Amino acid sequence: MTMSPENIMLSSPMEIEQDKEGILRLTFSGRLDVDRTSDLWRKAEQILQRSKPQSLFIDAHEVSYCDGAGVSLLLNLAHYQKNAEADFEIQGLQGKFRKLMDLFDPGQQIPPPPKASAFRRVPEDAGRAVVAVMSDIKMLVAFVGELTVTLLGVLIHPRRLRWKDAFLVAENAGANAFGIIALMSLLFGLILAFQSAIPMQRFGAQIFVIDLISISVVRELGPLITAIILAGRTGSAFAAELGTMKVNEELNALETMGLDPVRFLVAPRVLAAVFVTPLLVIFSNLFAIIGGCLVMNSLGFTLATSIDRIHSAVGLSDILGGLFKSVIFGLLVAAIGCLRGLQTATGAQAVGISATRAVVSGIFLILLSDGVFAVLFYYLGI
């Protein structure tokens, strides 16, 4: 073989021979272990980058030992030649080391799929979104059916429900939320009264401000404000609690012990939210009307006048309609929060994602159902 001036002899256990035809021969000897491979690896890469051979032959007759580091070196040289579309061959490697190479070699790497254009991705993304929505609706329908059967079983056999847990949830979701709901309702009544007094003053009808506030709060805004606060506070808490249990595999433990998670965990939360939400709505209406009365007093109207206007404006049907909507809103908030908790995936962000989805889905369902009630009450004349 004709040797070029680049042929060198290294002090390390690697000899290099290269001819003018682009054939490179690397001869390894001794041990290819973790202590010696790092130096060989760096020198071999430098030689390949400089010479860019058309054929690379590895002579491993004198290799007495080869561990994972040595195998990684040989595989790296092989992949370098494959990427350069050049020839590669190993000669004289012992059978046990050859088996080790076959074990470590990941095989032919699958190239990544080509990036689709933005126009081609639109139908694909739309299809995935539709499939995700349909799958979510299917799971929601199945959950509603399972929850309905569970609640009917609780009505027939009340002892099946863990009432202590239900009362504890009612305290956390109801009594502890009283302060924030009362404060926000009071402020909302004040704001609504001041904003209504400005246009009413143009027509000399400021006395009807309290009528507007009482009707809008009792029929619509009281249940809506309370439900939205519960969706952000209680619905997210339910999703986070059940999601943490799902991540920690506590739900699987309950199923292993023969306990139904829906009856054991979901039913107490749903019943507690259903019974607590109307009570919170009553206090929300009260504090919002108090805020309106304070503004009316500042405008020169006495408390007796405001109360008389409230009695003449608000009827029993208005109060019962708002309370009925609050029951449905509480059911939706608790059910969707528990459903998102049961749907929690694995990972560090799974619980946060479930809580976020519970709040967004809860508010969406509240507004959707409120729109249905608005159309229904209109045609029923309520």
N, C-alpha and C positions, 0 to 999 in steps of 0.2 A: 504494500500500500504506500502510495506517495504521501509524504508528510509535509504539511505546510509549516511556515515559520511560527504559526500560532500554537503548535503542539507543545504542551508544557507538562511537567511532572510536579504535582503538588505534594506537599508534606502530609496533607490529609489523605485518608484512604480512598482517593478517587483519582484515576488517571484519565487523561483526555487525549483523544486522537481524532483528528479531522483531516479529511483529504479535500482536494480541490473540487470534487464532484458533489459536495454538500452532504457528505456522510459523516456523522459524528458518532464516536464510540466513547462511552463512559464506562470505565472499569471500576467497580466497587470492591473493596476487600475489608475483611475484619468484621466489626460489629456495626450494624446500623441501628443504634439505639437513640434514646432521647438526648443523651449527652453529646453525641457527635453529629446528629442529623441536622441541627439548626445551622451549623457552619457549612455543611455540605449543601443544604437547601439553598442558602443564599448564593453560594458560588455557582451552583448548577443553573440557577435562574439567570445569573449574569451571563454565563456562557451561552445559554440558549437565546437570550435577547440579543447578544452581540453577533452570534454566528448564523442564527435562523436556519438550521439544517433541514434538508429535505428528508433525511432519514436519520433516526436516532436509535442506536443499539446500546442496550444496557448489558454489560457483562457482569453477572453476579455469581460466577463460579467460586470465587474466593470469599463470599459472604458467609460468615459463620453464625451470625445471629441477626435477627430482624424482629423488632417489636412494632407496635402501632405507629410510632413516629417514622420508622423506616418505610413501612408500607405506605404511609401518607406521602412520603417523598417520591416513591416510585409512581404512585397514582397521580400525583401532581405533574410529574414529567409526562406521563401518558396523556393526561387531559390537555396539557399545553400543546403537544403535537397534534392532537385531534382538533383542537380549535384552530391550529395553523394549517389544517388539512395536509399534514405530513405523516410520514411513516414512523412507526414506533414498534420496538421489539425488545423483549427481555430474554436473555439467554443464560442458562446455567443456574437459575434460581431453584433452590431445594423445594421439594414437594410440599413440605409443611409450611414454608413461607408463601408458596403459590396459593395454597388453600386460604391462608390468612388474607392474601390480596383479594381473592374472590369474595371473601366474607365482607371486606371493607368497601369494595368497589360498589358505588351506588348504581352503576350501569349507565345507560345512555340517558342523559338529561333531556327532559321534554321541554322544548322551547316554549316560552310564554305565548299565549294566543295574541295575535295582532290586535292592536287597539282599533275598536270600531269608531267610525266617524260619529260626530255628534248627532247627525240626522238619523243614522241607523240605531243609535241608542235610545231614541225617543220612544219608538214602539215597544222596545224591550222593557224600558223602565215603566212605561204605562201598563204593560201586561203584568209585571211583577207587582205594581201597586194594586191592581185590581185583584190579583190572586191573594195578596196579603189582606186586603179588606174583606174579601169573601171568606177567607179562613178565619179572620177575627169575628165576623158575624156568625159563622158556624159555631165557633167556640162559645160565643155569647149566648146563642140560642140553647146550646147544650147545658151551659151553666144555669141559665134561667130555669130550664126544666128540672135539673137536679135540685136547685134551691127551692123550687115550688114544692116538689115532692117532700123535701126535708121539712119545710115549714108546715105542710099539711100533717106530716107525722108528728110534729111537735104539738100542733093543736089537738090532735087525737090523744097523744100520750105526752102531757106536759113534763113529766118527770125525766124524759129523755134529754131535755135541754139543761145545760149547766147554768142555772139562774144566777149563781154567784158571779160567774164571768160576765153575764149579761148586765147585771147591776154595776159591776166595775167598769165595763165599757161605757155604760150610760153616764157614769160619773165623769170619766175622762173625756168623752165626746160631747156631753151635754153641760154638766155643771161647770166644768173647767172652761168651756167656751162661752159662758154667759157674759163674762166681762168684756171680751172683745166685740161680741155681737151687740151688747147694750151701748157701748161707746160708739161704734160705727153707725148704729141706727140713730142715735141721738144727733150725731154730726150730720148724717144724711138728712134728717128731718129739718135741721137748721138750714142747711144749704138749700134744700128744695123750697123751703118757705121764703128765704130771701130771694131766690131766683124767680119764684112765682109772683112775689109782691111787686116786682118792677113792672112787668107788663100789665098786671091787674090794676095798678095805680093809674094807668092811662085811661082806663074805662071806669074808674071809681068803684071797682069791685074787689077791693082788698079783703073785704069780709069773707069772700069765697075762697081765700087762700087755704084756710084750714079745711074746707070741704075738699079741695083738690088733694091736699096732702093725705087726709084720712082715707079717702077712697083709693088713691093710688097705692098707698102703703098697705092697706088691709088686703086689697085684691091682688096686687102684683108685686110691689117692691119689697115688702116684708118677707114673704116666702123666698123670693129670688135672692135677696141679699144674704139671708140666712143659709140658703143652700150653697151659694158660691163660697161663703166662708167655711162651711163644713167640708166642701170639696177640697179646698186648699189645706184645711187643718186635719179633718178626720179621715177623709178618703186617702190622702197621702200616708197618714199614719197606719191605716189598715194595710195598704200595699207594702209599706216598709216592714211592718211586723211579719206578715205572712211571707214576704219575699226573703227576709232573713232566715225564717224557719225553713224555707225551701232550699236556700243555699247551704244551710247547715244540715240538710237532710233530716230535719225533725219531722217533716211531713211523711217521709218514707217510713220513719220509725212508727208514726201513728198508724199508718196502713198496715205495717207488719204486726202491730199489736191488735189489729182488727177494729180500729177506730176510724170512723169516716171523718176526714178533715172538714167536709162541708157541714156536717152536723156538729162537730166538736169545736170548730173555730169560726166558721162563717155565720151560722145561724144566730149565735148570741150577738154578734156584731150588727147584723142586719136588723134584728128585732130591737136592739137598744137604740139604733139610729132612727128607726121608724117611730118609736114612742117618744124620743127626746126631741126630734125636729119640730113637731107642732108646738111643744111648750116653748122652745126657743123662738119660734115665730110669734107667739103671743107677746113675749117680752120685747121682741124686736119692733112689733107694731106699737106697743105702748111707748117705748122710748122715742121712736120716730115722731109719734104724735106729740109727746112732751116737748120735743125740740120745736115742732111747729107752733105749739101753744106759747112757748117762750118768745118766739119771733112775733106772734100775734100780739102778745102783751107789750112788746116794744113798739108796735105800731099803733097802740092806743086802744086795743080791744081787751076787754076783761076776760078772765078765765071762764066765768060763767057763760059769756057769749060764745067762746070757742067750744065749750062742752055742748052747748045747745046746738051749734052748727054741726058738730060731729054726730049727735044723735039723729038729726034730721037727714044727714047725708049717708051714713053707713047703716046698712040693714043686716039682718041675720044671714041672708044668703051670701052677702059679701064676705062675712067672717068665715062661714063654713066653706065657701069656695076656696078661700086662701088656705085654710087649714087642710082641706083635702089635697090641694096641690103640694103642700109641705110634706104630707105623708109620702106621696110619690117621689118627691125630690129626695127625701131621706133614704128611701129604698134604693133609688138609683145611685146615690153617693156611696152608700155602704156596699152595695152589690158590686159596683164597678171597681171600687177599691180592693175588695177581696179577690175579685177575678184577676186583676193585674198582679196582685201578690202571688196568686197561685200560678200565674204564667211566667214568673221570674225565671230567667235563664241563669247560667253560671258565669262567674267573672266578677271582677272588682266593681264594675259599674252597673251590674244587673239590678241591684236594689234601687239605686237612684233612678235608673231608667223606668222601673216599674212605678215608682212614686210619681214621676213626671207624667207618665201615661195615664195614671189614675186621675190626676188633677185635670188634665186636658180632656180626657174622655168624659169625666164627670160633668164638667162645665158644658161640654157640647151636648150631652144628653139632657141636662137641665134646661138649656135654652130650647132644644128641640121639643121636649115635652111641654114646655111653657107655651110655645107656639101652637101646639096641638090643642092645649087647654083654651087658649085665646080664641081660636076658631070655634071650638066646641061650645064655649060659654056664649059666644056671640049668636050662634044659631039657636041655642036653647033659651036665649033671652035672660041669662043670669047676670 
